[in-house]
Amino acid sequence: MTTVTVAKWGNSVGIRLPKECVAAGQISVGDKLQVEADHKQITFIRLHEPKKYRLEDILESFDTPGIHEELAWGGAKGVEIW
């Protein structure tokens, strides 16, 4: 069990979460938490946001041989310039 002190922050009050609690709750800076208060207990629930994907990471997962080979599209059908 960890004890923290409530401090005044501007017109509000706040607490600092010790790194052990942050690690155990898998909380990162910028995460959104749902706060539930019931009598003498306050519970923080980390909200799951959709994972942000990077195009580079997605493309690295593809294993398609020949994906970059030139395709034969056939001859011109109109006034295209090749």
Backbone as CSV, one residue per row, in Angstrom:
resi,resn,N_x,N_y,N_z,CA_x,CA_y,CA_z,C_x,C_y,C_z
1,MET,0.846,-1.171,0.000,0.000,0.000,0.000,0.892,1.234,0.000
2,THR,0.525,2.207,-0.810,1.281,3.447,-0.924,0.420,4.596,-0.430
3,THR,1.013,5.519,0.299,0.293,6.692,0.797,0.748,7.915,0.018
4,VAL,-0.221,8.726,-0.420,0.085,9.979,-1.114,-0.629,11.109,-0.387
5,THR,-0.184,12.334,-0.627,-0.776,13.504,0.006,-1.514,14.324,-1.031
6,VAL,-2.718,14.748,-0.689,-3.506,15.606,-1.571,-2.939,17.019,-1.466
7,ALA,-2.679,17.654,-2.606,-2.110,19.001,-2.631,-3.017,19.923,-3.430
8,LYS,-2.920,21.213,-3.165,-3.700,22.197,-3.907,-2.969,22.513,-5.202
9,TRP,-3.694,22.448,-6.320,-3.163,22.783,-7.636,-4.104,23.791,-8.245
10,GLY,-3.763,25.073,-8.185,-4.648,26.115,-8.705,-5.930,26.142,-7.906
11,ASN,-7.066,26.041,-8.600,-8.361,26.020,-7.922,-8.830,24.595,-7.644
12,SER,-7.973,23.624,-7.879,-8.332,22.218,-7.694,-7.388,21.582,-6.684
13,VAL,-7.577,20.301,-6.465,-6.634,19.527,-5.663,-6.152,18.370,-6.521
14,GLY,-4.998,17.836,-6.185,-4.459,16.742,-6.978,-3.544,15.864,-6.153
15,ILE,-3.195,14.736,-6.732,-2.231,13.825,-6.123,-1.189,13.466,-7.168
16,ARG,-0.023,13.090,-6.706,1.016,12.573,-7.596,1.001,11.058,-7.456
17,LEU,0.993,10.397,-8.597,1.000,8.937,-8.579,2.442,8.443,-8.551
18,PRO,2.811,7.651,-7.552,4.169,7.111,-7.504,4.441,6.208,-8.704
19,LYS,5.711,6.125,-9.107,6.049,5.359,-10.304,5.661,3.892,-10.174
20,GLU,5.650,3.358,-8.956,5.237,1.968,-8.764,3.766,1.786,-9.137
21,CYS,2.922,2.755,-8.762,1.493,2.694,-9.098,1.290,2.879,-10.599
22,VAL,2.052,3.782,-11.185,1.950,4.031,-12.626,2.342,2.772,-13.395
23,ALA,3.415,2.126,-12.972,3.862,0.904,-13.648,2.843,-0.222,-13.468
24,ALA,2.333,-0.388,-12.253,1.372,-1.463,-11.985,0.079,-1.256,-12.767
25,GLY,-0.330,0.007,-12.931,-1.552,0.310,-13.675,-1.331,0.479,-15.161
26,GLN,-0.082,0.311,-15.601,0.291,0.488,-17.009,-0.207,1.837,-17.532
27,ILE,0.062,2.879,-16.770,-0.373,4.235,-17.105,0.798,4.993,-17.713
28,SER,0.512,5.762,-18.753,1.519,6.610,-19.382,1.040,8.053,-19.337
29,VAL,1.975,8.982,-19.454,1.624,10.395,-19.509,0.690,10.613,-20.691
30,GLY,-0.416,11.303,-20.468,-1.379,11.577,-21.527,-2.530,10.585,-21.579
31,ASP,-2.429,9.459,-20.842,-3.535,8.502,-20.810,-4.760,9.140,-20.167
32,LYS,-5.922,8.678,-20.572,-7.170,9.138,-19.971,-7.598,8.121,-18.925
33,LEU,-8.013,8.630,-17.767,-8.464,7.783,-16.677,-9.909,8.109,-16.343
34,GLN,-10.692,7.080,-16.093,-12.052,7.274,-15.593,-11.950,7.274,-14.077
35,VAL,-12.599,8.246,-13.425,-12.527,8.366,-11.976,-13.898,8.046,-11.398
36,GLU,-13.926,7.104,-10.467,-15.169,6.744,-9.792,-14.970,6.956,-8.297
37,ALA,-15.875,7.720,-7.683,-15.796,7.987,-6.251,-17.030,7.405,-5.573
38,ASP,-16.806,6.649,-4.482,-17.896,6.020,-3.750,-17.551,6.061,-2.265
39,HIS,-18.242,6.869,-1.510,-18.014,7.042,-0.073,-16.560,7.439,0.176
40,LYS,-15.744,6.568,0.739,-14.362,6.923,1.063,-13.355,6.319,0.090
41,GLN,-13.829,5.841,-1.049,-12.933,5.172,-1.993,-12.984,5.864,-3.345
42,ILE,-11.820,6.102,-3.928,-11.718,6.661,-5.275,-10.972,5.642,-6.126
43,THR,-11.551,5.311,-7.276,-10.957,4.324,-8.169,-10.627,4.979,-9.499
44,PHE,-9.427,4.716,-10.002,-9.010,5.199,-11.311,-8.987,4.015,-12.269
45,ILE,-9.644,4.166,-13.416,-9.668,3.114,-14.422,-9.078,3.678,-15.705
46,ARG,-8.017,3.020,-16.189,-7.379,3.483,-17.425,-8.286,3.142,-18.591
47,LEU,-8.594,4.145,-19.397,-9.427,3.936,-20.570,-8.553,3.459,-21.714
48,HIS,-9.037,2.469,-22.422,-8.286,1.932,-23.557,-8.638,2.732,-24.796
49,GLU,-7.647,3.328,-25.391,-7.852,4.054,-26.639,-7.348,3.179,-27.775
50,PRO,-7.905,3.364,-28.949,-7.422,2.577,-30.081,-5.927,2.806,-30.294
51,LYS,-5.224,1.724,-30.617,-3.788,1.836,-30.851,-3.538,2.671,-32.094
52,LYS,-2.541,3.527,-32.013,-2.167,4.352,-33.154,-1.090,3.606,-33.934
53,TYR,-1.381,3.322,-35.180,-0.461,2.579,-36.021,0.347,3.528,-36.894
54,ARG,1.584,3.138,-37.157,2.415,3.862,-38.105,2.456,3.057,-39.389
55,LEU,2.377,3.735,-40.525,2.385,3.061,-41.817,3.622,2.181,-41.968
56,GLU,4.763,2.659,-41.518,5.996,1.879,-41.629,5.870,0.542,-40.902
57,ASP,5.274,0.563,-39.705,5.120,-0.674,-38.938,4.168,-1.642,-39.632
58,ILE,3.112,-1.124,-40.216,2.144,-1.976,-40.912,2.798,-2.617,-42.127
59,LEU,3.531,-1.822,-42.913,4.158,-2.343,-44.123,5.233,-3.377,-43.817
60,GLU,5.915,-3.226,-42.676,6.942,-4.196,-42.296,6.340,-5.572,-42.017
61,SER,5.069,-5.611,-41.644,4.440,-6.890,-41.317,4.039,-7.683,-42.560
62,PHE,4.041,-7.059,-43.730,3.674,-7.754,-44.962,4.847,-8.580,-45.469
63,ASP,4.561,-9.786,-45.903,5.578,-10.661,-46.481,5.032,-11.178,-47.807
64,THR,5.014,-10.303,-48.802,4.459,-10.648,-50.104,5.569,-10.610,-51.135
65,PRO,6.045,-11.782,-51.583,7.110,-11.780,-52.588,6.599,-11.227,-53.912
66,GLY,7.448,-10.461,-54.579,7.099,-9.929,-55.892,6.136,-8.764,-55.872
67,ILE,5.912,-8.173,-54.724,4.933,-7.088,-54.655,5.407,-5.853,-55.417
68,HIS,6.720,-5.722,-55.599,7.245,-4.534,-56.261,7.617,-4.783,-57.722
69,GLU,7.239,-5.927,-58.253,7.546,-6.205,-59.652,6.619,-5.400,-60.554
70,GLU,7.130,-5.079,-61.746,6.340,-4.315,-62.710,5.215,-5.187,-63.254
71,LEU,4.044,-4.602,-63.395,2.883,-5.317,-63.912,2.677,-4.989,-65.385
72,ALA,2.248,-5.973,-66.154,1.944,-5.754,-67.570,0.480,-5.324,-67.676
73,TRP,0.272,-4.085,-68.044,-1.080,-3.546,-68.142,-1.652,-3.673,-69.554
74,GLY,-0.858,-4.129,-70.487,-1.321,-4.248,-71.860,-1.042,-2.971,-72.629
75,GLY,-1.441,-2.957,-73.891,-1.196,-1.793,-74.735,-2.146,-0.646,-74.416
76,ALA,-1.833,0.504,-75.005,-2.652,1.697,-74.805,-4.024,1.492,-75.431
77,LYS,-5.051,2.003,-74.795,-6.421,1.872,-75.289,-6.955,3.194,-75.827
78,GLY,-6.244,4.248,-75.569,-6.684,5.564,-76.011,-5.486,6.394,-76.413
79,VAL,-5.424,7.612,-75.898,-4.331,8.514,-76.259,-3.303,8.634,-75.129
80,GLU,-3.205,7.574,-74.303,-2.236,7.617,-73.215,-0.814,7.672,-73.759
81,ILE,0.059,8.313,-73.016,1.473,8.369,-73.384,2.239,7.565,-72.346
82,TRP,2.979,6.565,-72.815,3.744,5.715,-71.898,5.197,5.931,-72.098
